[in-house]
Amino acid sequence: MRPIIGITAPKSEETGYTEATNRIFDYVQRSYSAQIRLAGGLPVLIPAAAEADRAYVQALIDRLDGLYFTGGGKLHTAPGSNPLPLFEQQPERSSWEQKLLRAAYERDLPTLGVCRGHQMMAAVLGGSIDLLRYPEHRQQIPADVGTHMIHVEPDTRFAAIVGETDWLVNSLHVQRVDKIPAGFRAAAFADDGTLEAMYAENRRFFLSTQFHPELMPQDPRARKILCAFIEAASEK
């Protein structure tokens, strides 16, 4: 049976996704749901609900087999300036995802975070985000093309999944994780020291990447990450 995977969604009023100011959209780039389907999952969109209480969050978590924390969203700062702190960039979405992340971690729900999701996982669970801007990590070419090398840490679960020690990946961010949470293990780094992957050692599958594997469907290593996530979500 295909596992049900909740995919977090930004709100258009926080990201400027649409100029139709009298309408608000919950949306997500199609690559997330497409790659979840191809990996064997059933994707469902999870709109932000910052006002939700613990009972609402728990009811949602109990109906899911896995959670996918997506990237994306504007930084709301002038070009060239440093970004706002992560939780201030999209306040409603951030408040909601904090609740979801903590509940998923407590339940040991298989969870994958990418880009912003990677940073949220770190910040919410006890790590921290570097507030400086790193524009060299924001590529200007198509996202399915790798632009910088990462080095996978040997003898890690991540290395066991992707089966590589060096890998050319895409890069679509300007902030980065400064400190990983307690209980997590660093799994890959870029040449400049940017943390590119980490996972919780005491959870079945609680993994995040700074790069976007869902935007590299032609790369077998990227597909292995999505498939490992779905496999973990399929286990009862």
Helices and strands as residue ranges (DSSP letters): E 4-8, H 12-15, H 30-39, E 42-46, H 54-63, E 66-69, H 86-89, H 91-107, E 111-114, H 116-124, E 128-130, G 135-137, E 148-152, H 157-162, E 166-169, E 176-179, E 184-190, E 195-200, E 206-209, G 213-215, H 220-234
